[in-house]
Amino acid sequence: MGRHAFQRLLMAIPVLLGVVLVGFLLMQVVPSDPAVVRAGPSATPDVVAAIRRDMGLDEPLYQQFGIYLWRLLHGDLGVSIINNVPVMQELGNTVGPTLELMFASLIWAIPLGIALGTAGAYWRGTVVDRIITAIAVAGGSIPVFFLGLLLIWYVGFKLQLLPFTGRAGPLWTSEGLQAIALPAIALGGTFIGPVARMTRTAVLDVLGVDHVRTARAKGLGEFRVVTRHALRNALIPVVTLIGLQIGFLLGGAVVTETVFSWPGVGRLAVGAILSADFPMAQGTIIVLSLGFIIINLVVDVLYAALDPRMRTG
């Protein structure tokens, strides 16, 4: 198991380097000039040129990338062009709220998705199964921004039940729970459909294997066969899907944080790109990509733990 995890970790390093390279090159093709952004619209050409020299923008592109990599290895992500604050400090203030939003979205969406998929497999072919399938398809098809705007309009404006803008505090406070409720519902709502459909398909596939037929032959009820024998073995593909969906959920968090003005990494990334704050934009790209890589690495290890055959791959 340790060897498998180490191999996957080594494979993740070139992926992260590729992400850093792509993020660096993307910032080079943006029409805005970082030196002009930092100097301001009224700065003279001499001032802009001096700032370009200070920022190393007059060096060849490969030298700029080498300097950027060297600074990354030392934990230096640069300084924001807009507010002159270290990028690492800004990211440290926003990673926590993003993790809170992810946790609050997954803690209810994963169990509900697995429960709906298992219920659909148990009552396969019935009206309940069709309703669950329709809910799963609709949940996976609705864009997260549309669901968020719908919750803001109906729950926030019309019913005035929950706040819908900003973060009021940590999750362990009542104000924090109320503030995160709508963003978590919007983000987690798009997660239920894929998990429910995969769980239903996986459980139905396992119901036809030998040990499940043996359990039925022993006289066990269908509910116990599905929940205790089929679901346990069906969780391998479900865990894989959950890991992949959590990675894609980071992209949904960017939209959700923007819609609900949630002070996370996604909202910080959008603001940095719109304001041409290149160091901040590159830092947020690295953090979001690193989160995606770590999630997939953890899923890969869990997959090997659930299925020993994968450890020899």
DRENDO-1510 file (C-alpha; in Angstrom, 1 decimal, always signed):
<recs>
REC; n; res; u; v; w
REC; 1; MET; +0.0; +0.0; +0.0 .
REC; 2; GLY; +2.8; +2.4; +0.9 .
REC; 3; ARG; +4.6; +1.6; -2.4 .
REC; 4; HIS; +1.4; +2.2; -4.4 .
REC; 5; ALA; +0.9; +5.6; -2.7 .
REC; 6; PHE; +4.5; +6.6; -3.3 .
REC; 7; GLN; +4.2; +5.7; -7.0 .
REC; 8; ARG; +1.1; +7.8; -7.3 .
REC; 9; LEU; +2.8; +10.7; -5.5 .
REC; 10; LEU; +5.7; +10.6; -7.9 .
REC; 11; MET; +3.2; +10.6; -10.9 .
REC; 12; ALA; +1.5; +13.7; -9.4 .
REC; 13; ILE; +4.7; +15.8; -9.4 .
REC; 14; PRO; +5.0; +16.3; -13.2 .
REC; 15; VAL; +1.3; +17.0; -13.3 .
REC; 16; LEU; +1.7; +19.8; -10.8 .
REC; 17; LEU; +4.7; +21.2; -12.8 .
REC; 18; GLY; +2.6; +21.1; -15.9 .
REC; 19; VAL; -0.1; +23.1; -14.2 .
REC; 20; VAL; +2.4; +25.7; -13.0 .
REC; 21; LEU; +3.8; +26.0; -16.5 .
REC; 22; VAL; +0.3; +26.4; -18.1 .
REC; 23; GLY; -0.8; +28.9; -15.4 .
REC; 24; PHE; +2.4; +30.9; -16.0 .
REC; 25; LEU; +2.0; +30.9; -19.8 .
REC; 26; LEU; -1.7; +31.9; -19.5 .
REC; 27; MET; -0.8; +35.0; -17.6 .
REC; 28; GLN; +1.7; +35.9; -20.3 .
REC; 29; VAL; -0.9; +36.1; -23.0 .
REC; 30; VAL; -3.3; +38.3; -21.0 .
REC; 31; PRO; -3.4; +41.7; -22.7 .
REC; 32; SER; -2.9; +43.7; -19.5 .
REC; 33; ASP; +0.6; +44.6; -18.5 .
REC; 34; PRO; +1.4; +43.9; -14.8 .
REC; 35; ALA; +3.8; +46.8; -14.6 .
REC; 36; VAL; +1.1; +49.2; -15.9 .
REC; 37; VAL; -1.4; +47.7; -13.4 .
REC; 38; ARG; +0.9; +48.2; -10.5 .
REC; 39; ALA; +2.1; +51.7; -11.6 .
REC; 40; GLY; -1.4; +53.0; -12.3 .
REC; 41; PRO; -3.0; +54.7; -15.3 .
REC; 42; SER; -1.3; +58.0; -14.7 .
REC; 43; ALA; +2.3; +56.7; -14.4 .
REC; 44; THR; +5.0; +57.9; -16.8 .
REC; 45; PRO; +6.8; +55.5; -19.2 .
REC; 46; ASP; +10.0; +55.8; -17.0 .
REC; 47; VAL; +8.1; +54.6; -13.9 .
REC; 48; VAL; +6.5; +51.7; -15.8 .
REC; 49; ALA; +9.9; +50.7; -17.2 .
REC; 50; ALA; +11.4; +50.8; -13.7 .
REC; 51; ILE; +8.6; +48.6; -12.3 .
REC; 52; ARG; +9.1; +46.2; -15.1 .
REC; 53; ARG; +12.8; +45.9; -14.2 .
REC; 54; ASP; +11.9; +45.4; -10.5 .
REC; 55; MET; +9.4; +42.7; -11.3 .
REC; 56; GLY; +11.8; +41.0; -13.7 .
REC; 57; LEU; +9.4; +41.4; -16.7 .
REC; 58; ASP; +12.2; +42.6; -19.0 .
REC; 59; GLU; +14.0; +39.2; -18.7 .
REC; 60; PRO; +13.5; +36.4; -21.3 .
REC; 61; LEU; +10.5; +34.3; -20.7 .
REC; 62; TYR; +12.4; +31.1; -19.7 .
REC; 63; GLN; +14.4; +33.1; -17.1 .
REC; 64; GLN; +11.1; +34.5; -15.7 .
REC; 65; PHE; +9.7; +31.0; -15.4 .
REC; 66; GLY; +12.9; +29.8; -13.7 .
REC; 67; ILE; +12.8; +32.6; -11.2 .
REC; 68; TYR; +9.1; +31.9; -10.6 .
REC; 69; LEU; +9.8; +28.2; -10.0 .
REC; 70; TRP; +12.7; +29.0; -7.6 .
REC; 71; ARG; +10.4; +31.3; -5.6 .
REC; 72; LEU; +7.7; +28.6; -5.5 .
REC; 73; LEU; +10.2; +26.1; -4.1 .
REC; 74; HIS; +10.8; +28.5; -1.2 .
REC; 75; GLY; +7.1; +29.1; -0.6 .
REC; 76; ASP; +7.1; +32.5; -2.1 .
REC; 77; LEU; +4.0; +33.1; -4.3 .
REC; 78; GLY; +4.8; +36.8; -4.8 .
REC; 79; VAL; +2.9; +40.0; -3.7 .
REC; 80; SER; -0.5; +41.1; -4.9 .
REC; 81; ILE; -0.3; +43.9; -7.5 .
REC; 82; ILE; -3.5; +45.4; -6.4 .
REC; 83; ASN; -3.3; +45.6; -2.6 .
REC; 84; ASN; +0.4; +44.9; -2.1 .
REC; 85; VAL; -0.2; +42.0; +0.3 .
REC; 86; PRO; +1.7; +38.6; +0.1 .
REC; 87; VAL; -0.3; +36.1; -2.0 .
REC; 88; MET; +0.4; +33.4; +0.6 .
REC; 89; GLN; -1.3; +35.5; +3.3 .
REC; 90; GLU; -4.4; +36.1; +1.1 .
REC; 91; LEU; -4.6; +32.4; +0.2 .
REC; 92; GLY; -4.3; +31.5; +3.9 .
REC; 93; ASN; -7.3; +33.7; +4.7 .
REC; 94; THR; -9.4; +32.1; +1.9 .
REC; 95; VAL; -8.5; +28.4; +2.0 .
REC; 96; GLY; -10.4; +27.9; +5.3 .
REC; 97; PRO; -13.8; +29.2; +4.0 .
REC; 98; THR; -13.4; +27.1; +0.8 .
REC; 99; LEU; -12.8; +23.9; +2.8 .
REC; 100; GLU; -15.8; +24.8; +5.0 .
REC; 101; LEU; -18.0; +25.1; +1.9 .
REC; 102; MET; -16.7; +21.8; +0.5 .
REC; 103; PHE; -17.2; +20.0; +3.8 .
REC; 104; ALA; -20.7; +21.4; +4.3 .
REC; 105; SER; -21.6; +20.4; +0.7 .
REC; 106; LEU; -20.3; +16.9; +0.9 .
REC; 107; ILE; -21.5; +15.9; +4.4 .
REC; 108; TRP; -25.1; +15.7; +3.3 .
REC; 109; ALA; -24.8; +15.2; -0.5 .
REC; 110; ILE; -22.7; +12.0; -0.4 .
REC; 111; PRO; -25.0; +10.1; +2.1 .
REC; 112; LEU; -28.1; +11.3; +0.3 .
REC; 113; GLY; -26.8; +10.3; -3.1 .
REC; 114; ILE; -25.8; +6.8; -1.9 .
REC; 115; ALA; -29.1; +6.4; -0.1 .
REC; 116; LEU; -31.1; +7.4; -3.2 .
REC; 117; GLY; -29.1; +5.1; -5.5 .
REC; 118; THR; -29.5; +2.2; -3.1 .
REC; 119; ALA; -33.2; +2.8; -2.9 .
REC; 120; GLY; -33.5; +2.9; -6.6 .
REC; 121; ALA; -31.7; -0.4; -6.9 .
REC; 122; TYR; -33.9; -1.9; -4.1 .
REC; 123; TRP; -37.2; -0.8; -5.8 .
REC; 124; ARG; -35.8; -1.2; -9.3 .
REC; 125; GLY; -38.4; -0.9; -12.0 .
REC; 126; THR; -41.0; +0.7; -9.8 .
REC; 127; VAL; -42.4; +4.2; -9.6 .
REC; 128; VAL; -39.9; +5.0; -6.8 .
REC; 129; ASP; -37.0; +4.0; -9.0 .
REC; 130; ARG; -38.3; +6.2; -11.9 .
REC; 131; ILE; -38.7; +9.2; -9.5 .
REC; 132; ILE; -35.2; +8.8; -8.1 .
REC; 133; THR; -33.7; +8.5; -11.6 .
REC; 134; ALA; -35.5; +11.6; -12.7 .
REC; 135; ILE; -34.3; +13.5; -9.6 .
REC; 136; ALA; -30.7; +12.3; -10.3 .
REC; 137; VAL; -30.8; +13.3; -13.9 .
REC; 138; ALA; -32.3; +16.7; -13.1 .
REC; 139; GLY; -29.8; +17.3; -10.3 .
REC; 140; GLY; -26.8; +16.5; -12.5 .
REC; 141; SER; -28.2; +18.7; -15.3 .
REC; 142; ILE; -28.9; +21.9; -13.4 .
REC; 143; PRO; -26.0; +24.3; -13.5 .
REC; 144; VAL; -24.8; +25.3; -10.0 .
REC; 145; PHE; -25.2; +29.0; -10.7 .
REC; 146; PHE; -28.8; +28.5; -11.7 .
REC; 147; LEU; -29.5; +26.6; -8.6 .
REC; 148; GLY; -27.8; +29.2; -6.5 .
REC; 149; LEU; -29.7; +32.1; -8.0 .
REC; 150; LEU; -32.9; +30.1; -7.6 .
REC; 151; LEU; -32.2; +29.6; -3.9 .
REC; 152; ILE; -31.3; +33.3; -3.5 .
REC; 153; TRP; -34.5; +34.4; -5.1 .
REC; 154; TYR; -36.9; +32.0; -3.3 .
REC; 155; VAL; -35.3; +31.2; +0.1 .
REC; 156; GLY; -33.4; +34.4; +0.5 .
REC; 157; PHE; -35.6; +37.1; -1.0 .
REC; 158; LYS; -39.1; +35.7; -1.1 .
REC; 159; LEU; -39.2; +33.6; +2.1 .
REC; 160; GLN; -36.3; +35.5; +3.9 .
REC; 161; LEU; -35.3; +32.3; +5.8 .
REC; 162; LEU; -31.6; +32.3; +5.4 .
REC; 163; PRO; -28.8; +34.8; +4.6 .
REC; 164; PHE; -27.4; +34.5; +1.1 .
REC; 165; THR; -24.3; +36.7; +1.0 .
REC; 166; GLY; -21.0; +36.5; +2.7 .
REC; 167; ARG; -19.7; +34.4; +5.6 .
REC; 168; ALA; -20.9; +35.1; +9.1 .
REC; 169; GLY; -18.5; +33.0; +11.1 .
REC; 170; PRO; -17.1; +29.4; +11.6 .
REC; 171; LEU; -19.2; +26.3; +11.1 .
REC; 172; TRP; -19.5; +25.7; +14.8 .
REC; 173; THR; -21.6; +28.8; +15.3 .
REC; 174; SER; -25.3; +29.3; +14.5 .
REC; 175; GLU; -24.6; +32.3; +12.4 .
REC; 176; GLY; -22.0; +30.4; +10.4 .
REC; 177; LEU; -24.3; +27.5; +9.8 .
REC; 178; GLN; -27.1; +29.8; +8.6 .
REC; 179; ALA; -24.7; +31.7; +6.2 .
REC; 180; ILE; -23.3; +28.5; +4.7 .
REC; 181; ALA; -26.6; +26.7; +4.3 .
REC; 182; LEU; -27.6; +28.1; +0.8 .
REC; 183; PRO; -24.1; +27.9; -0.7 .
REC; 184; ALA; -23.8; +24.3; +0.6 .
REC; 185; ILE; -27.2; +23.3; -0.8 .
REC; 186; ALA; -26.4; +24.9; -4.2 .
REC; 187; LEU; -23.0; +23.2; -4.5 .
REC; 188; GLY; -24.0; +19.9; -3.0 .
REC; 189; GLY; -27.2; +19.7; -5.0 .
REC; 190; THR; -25.2; +19.2; -8.2 .
REC; 191; PHE; -23.3; +16.3; -6.5 .
REC; 192; ILE; -26.2; +14.1; -5.6 .
REC; 193; GLY; -27.3; +13.1; -9.1 .
REC; 194; PRO; -24.0; +11.5; -10.3 .
REC; 195; VAL; -23.5; +9.7; -7.0 .
REC; 196; ALA; -27.1; +8.3; -7.0 .
REC; 197; ARG; -26.9; +7.1; -10.6 .
REC; 198; MET; -23.5; +5.4; -10.1 .
REC; 199; THR; -24.7; +3.8; -6.8 .
REC; 200; ARG; -27.8; +2.4; -8.4 .
REC; 201; THR; -25.8; +1.0; -11.4 .
REC; 202; ALA; -23.1; -0.5; -9.2 .
REC; 203; VAL; -25.6; -2.1; -6.8 .
REC; 204; LEU; -27.6; -3.6; -9.6 .
REC; 205; ASP; -24.4; -5.1; -11.1 .
REC; 206; VAL; -23.4; -6.6; -7.8 .
REC; 207; LEU; -26.8; -8.1; -7.2 .
REC; 208; GLY; -26.1; -10.7; -9.9 .
REC; 209; VAL; -22.8; -12.0; -8.6 .
REC; 210; ASP; -22.4; -15.4; -6.9 .
REC; 211; HIS; -22.1; -14.4; -3.2 .
REC; 212; VAL; -25.3; -12.3; -3.5 .
REC; 213; ARG; -27.2; -15.2; -5.0 .
REC; 214; THR; -25.9; -17.4; -2.2 .
REC; 215; ALA; -27.2; -14.9; +0.4 .
REC; 216; ARG; -30.6; -15.0; -1.2 .
REC; 217; ALA; -30.5; -18.8; -1.2 .
REC; 218; LYS; -29.9; -18.8; +2.5 .
REC; 219; GLY; -33.2; -17.0; +2.9 .
REC; 220; LEU; -32.0; -13.5; +3.6 .
REC; 221; GLY; -34.5; -10.7; +2.8 .
REC; 222; GLU; -34.0; -8.5; -0.2 .
REC; 223; PHE; -33.4; -5.4; +2.0 .
REC; 224; ARG; -30.6; -7.1; +3.9 .
REC; 225; VAL; -29.1; -8.5; +0.7 .
REC; 226; VAL; -29.0; -5.1; -0.9 .
REC; 227; THR; -27.7; -3.1; +2.1 .
REC; 228; ARG; -25.3; -5.6; +3.7 .
REC; 229; HIS; -24.0; -7.6; +0.8 .
REC; 230; ALA; -24.5; -5.7; -2.4 .
REC; 231; LEU; -23.8; -2.1; -1.3 .
REC; 232; ARG; -20.5; -2.9; +0.4 .
REC; 233; ASN; -19.0; -4.3; -2.8 .
REC; 234; ALA; -20.6; -1.7; -5.0 .
REC; 235; LEU; -18.8; +1.2; -3.2 .
REC; 236; ILE; -15.6; +0.7; -5.1 .
REC; 237; PRO; -16.7; +2.5; -8.3 .
REC; 238; VAL; -18.8; +4.9; -6.2 .
REC; 239; VAL; -15.7; +6.0; -4.2 .
REC; 240; THR; -13.9; +6.6; -7.5 .
REC; 241; LEU; -16.7; +8.7; -8.8 .
REC; 242; ILE; -17.0; +10.6; -5.6 .
REC; 243; GLY; -13.3; +11.5; -5.7 .
REC; 244; LEU; -13.5; +12.7; -9.3 .
REC; 245; GLN; -16.6; +14.7; -8.6 .
REC; 246; ILE; -15.0; +16.3; -5.5 .
REC; 247; GLY; -12.2; +17.5; -7.8 .
REC; 248; PHE; -14.7; +18.9; -10.3 .
REC; 249; LEU; -16.6; +20.4; -7.3 .
REC; 250; LEU; -13.6; +22.8; -6.9 .
REC; 251; GLY; -14.7; +24.3; -10.2 .
REC; 252; GLY; -18.2; +24.6; -8.9 .
REC; 253; ALA; -17.0; +26.2; -5.8 .
REC; 254; VAL; -15.5; +29.0; -7.9 .
REC; 255; VAL; -19.0; +29.8; -9.3 .
REC; 256; THR; -20.8; +29.2; -5.9 .
REC; 257; GLU; -18.4; +31.5; -4.1 .
REC; 258; THR; -18.9; +34.2; -6.7 .
REC; 259; VAL; -22.7; +33.9; -6.6 .
REC; 260; PHE; -23.0; +34.0; -2.8 .
REC; 261; SER; -20.0; +36.4; -2.2 .
REC; 262; TRP; -18.4; +33.6; -0.2 .
REC; 263; PRO; -14.8; +34.7; +0.7 .
REC; 264; GLY; -13.0; +31.6; -0.6 .
REC; 265; VAL; -10.2; +30.8; -3.0 .
REC; 266; GLY; -12.6; +30.6; -6.0 .
REC; 267; ARG; -13.9; +34.2; -5.5 .
REC; 268; LEU; -10.4; +35.4; -4.9 .
REC; 269; ALA; -9.4; +33.8; -8.2 .
REC; 270; VAL; -12.2; +35.5; -10.1 .
REC; 271; GLY; -11.4; +38.9; -8.6 .
REC; 272; ALA; -7.7; +38.5; -9.3 .
REC; 273; ILE; -8.3; +37.6; -13.0 .
REC; 274; LEU; -10.7; +40.5; -13.5 .
REC; 275; SER; -8.3; +43.0; -11.9 .
REC; 276; ALA; -5.3; +41.6; -13.7 .
REC; 277; ASP; -3.6; +40.7; -10.4 .
REC; 278; PHE; -1.2; +38.2; -12.0 .
REC; 279; PRO; +0.6; +36.9; -8.9 .
REC; 280; MET; -2.7; +36.4; -7.1 .
REC; 281; ALA; -4.3; +34.7; -10.1 .
REC; 282; GLN; -1.3; +32.3; -10.5 .
REC; 283; GLY; -1.4; +31.5; -6.7 .
REC; 284; THR; -5.1; +30.6; -6.8 .
REC; 285; ILE; -4.6; +28.5; -9.9 .
REC; 286; ILE; -1.8; +26.6; -8.1 .
REC; 287; VAL; -3.9; +26.1; -5.0 .
REC; 288; LEU; -7.0; +24.9; -6.8 .
REC; 289; SER; -4.9; +22.5; -9.0 .
REC; 290; LEU; -3.0; +21.2; -6.0 .
REC; 291; GLY; -6.4; +20.5; -4.3 .
REC; 292; PHE; -7.6; +18.6; -7.4 .
REC; 293; ILE; -4.3; +16.5; -7.5 .
REC; 294; ILE; -4.4; +15.7; -3.7 .
REC; 295; ILE; -8.1; +14.6; -4.0 .
REC; 296; ASN; -7.3; +12.3; -6.9 .
REC; 297; LEU; -4.3; +10.9; -5.1 .
REC; 298; VAL; -6.3; +10.1; -2.0 .
REC; 299; VAL; -9.0; +8.5; -4.1 .
REC; 300; ASP; -6.4; +6.4; -5.9 .
REC; 301; VAL; -5.0; +5.1; -2.6 .
REC; 302; LEU; -8.5; +4.4; -1.3 .
REC; 303; TYR; -9.4; +2.6; -4.5 .
REC; 304; ALA; -6.3; +0.3; -3.9 .
REC; 305; ALA; -7.4; -0.2; -0.3 .
REC; 306; LEU; -10.8; -1.3; -1.3 .
REC; 307; ASP; -9.6; -3.4; -4.3 .
REC; 308; PRO; -6.3; -5.2; -3.6 .
REC; 309; ARG; -6.0; -6.1; -7.3 .
REC; 310; MET; -5.2; -2.4; -8.0 .
REC; 311; ARG; -2.0; -2.5; -5.9 .
REC; 312; THR; -0.1; -4.5; -8.4 .
REC; 313; GLY; -0.9; -2.0; -11.2 .
</recs>
